[in-house]
């Protein structure tokens, strides 16, 4: 007799301004919107999270995926709201921060490239810093999407990131987002397999017979 595997909840957060999706600092949000559209998911405002949430069907037999985007990036004083919003979302949906990924713009990564990493410095990326401070850990995954241009001063960075992509850049971004949606699918599948293996080993250590149920990620729109 084999045990059913534990169902997991995983959250993905896209940094950016909901009302300005074409800005460079909103490329993480733009990816999330593309990913939701591909999955047939619809964002709805959540007053507890103070942002917009799209999620797969909530069922005890299915893994659950939550996509989270913020309504307001920061206040007039420049205080970033990402951390408080993410903390509220993780608490409401009962998601461990280790099952959380942030999609964000990355100035250190060349335009058209990306990098996935865990831990590491925030490099003064405001949303990452805000999330790290709010959750009191840097033990979460980050998908950094390159927007180009290293070596800018702080005031130059803010201006550069707040500006929209030009038309030529948008064509490249559009192709890149399709590729990143596939990469996100692959990452989530690998994350699920890792969690399954960890769960199986724990049950086996307790003397129970437990086998992998299915190798694929079970999300239902």
C-alpha positions in Angstrom: 0.0 0.0 0.0 1.5 3.4 -1.0 0.7 6.7 0.6 -0.7 9.6 -1.3 1.9 12.3 -1.5 1.5 15.5 0.4 -0.1 18.4 -1.6 2.0 21.5 -1.7 1.2 25.2 -2.0 3.7 27.3 -4.0 3.5 31.1 -4.5 5.1 33.2 -7.3 5.4 37.0 -6.9 6.0 39.5 -9.7 7.6 42.8 -8.8 6.3 46.0 -10.6 3.6 48.5 -10.7 0.1 47.2 -11.6 -0.8 50.4 -13.4 2.4 50.6 -15.4 3.2 47.2 -16.8 5.4 48.5 -19.6 8.0 50.0 -17.2 11.3 48.2 -16.9 10.8 47.6 -13.2 7.5 45.9 -14.0 9.0 43.0 -16.1 8.4 40.5 -13.2 4.8 41.5 -13.0 4.6 41.3 -16.8 5.9 37.7 -16.7 3.3 36.8 -14.1 0.5 38.2 -16.2 1.7 36.2 -19.2 2.0 33.1 -17.1 -1.5 33.5 -15.7 -3.0 34.0 -19.2 -1.2 30.8 -20.4 -2.8 28.9 -17.5 -6.2 30.4 -17.9 -6.0 32.1 -14.5 -7.6 35.4 -13.6 -6.3 38.0 -11.2 -8.7 39.3 -8.5 -8.1 41.9 -5.9 -7.5 40.5 -2.4 -8.1 43.0 0.4 -6.1 40.9 2.9 -3.1 40.7 0.7 -3.7 44.3 -0.5 -2.9 43.2 -4.1 -4.1 40.9 -6.9 -4.1 37.1 -6.7 -4.7 34.4 -9.2 -4.7 30.8 -8.1 -5.4 27.3 -9.3 -8.4 25.4 -8.0 -8.4 24.8 -4.2 -8.8 21.1 -3.7 -7.3 18.7 -1.1 -6.2 16.4 -3.9 -4.4 19.1 -6.0 -1.3 21.1 -5.5 -2.1 24.8 -5.4 -0.3 27.6 -7.2 -0.7 31.2 -6.2 0.4 34.1 -8.4 0.6 37.4 -6.6 1.1 41.0 -7.9 1.0 44.2 -6.0 -1.3 47.2 -6.7 1.1 49.9 -5.5 4.9 49.6 -5.7 5.8 52.2 -3.2 4.5 55.4 -1.5 5.5 59.0 -2.2 8.5 58.7 0.1 9.8 55.7 -1.8 8.9 53.1 0.8 8.5 49.7 -1.0 5.4 47.7 -0.1 6.5 44.3 -1.5 7.6 42.8 1.8 4.4 43.5 3.8 2.2 42.3 1.0 4.2 39.1 0.5 4.2 38.4 4.2 0.4 38.8 4.3 0.0 36.5 1.3 2.2 33.8 2.7 0.4 33.9 6.1 -3.1 33.9 4.5 -2.5 31.0 2.1 -0.3 29.1 4.6 2.7 28.9 2.3 6.3 28.4 3.6 8.7 31.0 2.4 10.9 28.3 1.0 8.1 27.5 -1.5 8.1 31.1 -2.7 9.7 32.6 -5.8 10.2 36.3 -6.8 10.3 37.4 -10.4 12.1 40.7 -10.6 14.0 43.0 -12.8 17.8 42.7 -12.7 20.2 45.5 -13.6 23.2 43.2 -13.2 21.9 40.8 -15.8 22.3 41.7 -19.5 19.1 42.6 -21.4 17.5 39.5 -22.8 19.1 37.2 -20.2 17.9 35.8 -16.9 19.3 34.0 -13.9 17.7 31.9 -11.2 19.3 31.9 -7.7 18.6 31.2 -4.1 20.1 33.2 -1.2 22.6 35.8 -2.1 22.7 39.6 -1.9 19.7 41.8 -2.9 22.1 44.2 -4.6 19.8 47.0 -3.3 16.9 45.8 -5.4 14.1 47.5 -3.4 11.5 44.7 -3.6 13.9 42.0 -2.7 15.2 44.0 0.3 11.7 44.7 1.4 10.7 41.0 1.2 13.9 39.9 3.0 13.3 42.4 5.8 9.6 41.4 6.2 10.1 37.7 6.1 13.4 37.9 8.1 15.0 35.4 5.7 16.6 35.3 2.3 15.8 31.6 1.9 13.6 32.1 -1.2 14.2 31.7 -4.9 14.6 34.7 -7.2 14.2 34.8 -11.0 16.1 37.9 -12.1 15.2 39.1 -15.6 17.8 41.2 -17.3 16.9 44.8 -18.2 20.5 45.8 -18.9 22.7 48.7 -17.9 25.2 48.2 -15.1 27.1 51.0 -13.4 24.3 53.4 -12.9 24.1 55.8 -9.9 21.2 55.3 -7.5 19.1 58.2 -8.9 19.9 57.1 -12.5 18.7 53.5 -11.7 15.3 54.7 -10.4 14.8 56.9 -13.5 16.0 54.1 -15.9 13.7 51.5 -14.3 10.7 53.7 -14.2 10.9 54.4 -17.9 9.0 52.2 -20.4 10.8 49.7 -22.8 11.0 51.1 -26.3 9.3 49.3 -29.2 12.4 47.4 -30.3 13.0 46.2 -26.7 9.3 45.2 -26.3 9.6 42.8 -29.2 12.6 41.1 -27.5 10.8 41.1 -24.1 7.7 39.5 -25.7 9.8 36.6 -27.0 11.7 36.4 -23.7 8.5 36.1 -21.6 7.3 33.1 -23.6 10.6 31.4 -22.9 10.5 32.3 -19.2 7.0 30.9 -18.9 8.5 27.6 -20.0 11.4 28.0 -17.6 9.0 28.7 -14.8 7.0 25.6 -15.6 10.3 23.6 -15.5 11.4 25.1 -12.2 8.0 24.4 -10.6 8.1 20.8 -11.8 11.6 20.4 -10.4 10.5 22.0 -7.1 7.6 19.7 -6.8 9.8 16.6 -7.5 12.2 17.8 -4.8 9.4 18.3 -2.3 8.0 14.9 -3.2 11.4 13.2 -2.7 11.9 14.9 0.7 8.4 13.9 1.8 8.9 10.3 0.7 12.2 10.0 2.5 10.7 11.3 5.7 7.9 8.8 5.6 10.3 5.9 4.9 12.4 6.9 7.8 9.3 6.5 9.9 9.0 2.9 8.7 6.1 3.6 6.3 5.9 2.3 2.7 5.6 5.4 0.5 6.2 5.7 -3.3 6.1 8.6 -5.8 2.6 9.0 -7.0 3.2 10.9 -10.2 6.3 12.6 -11.6 4.6 15.7 -12.9 3.4 18.9 -11.2 -0.3 18.7 -10.4 -1.8 22.1 -11.0 -5.4 22.4 -12.1 -6.8 25.7 -13.5 
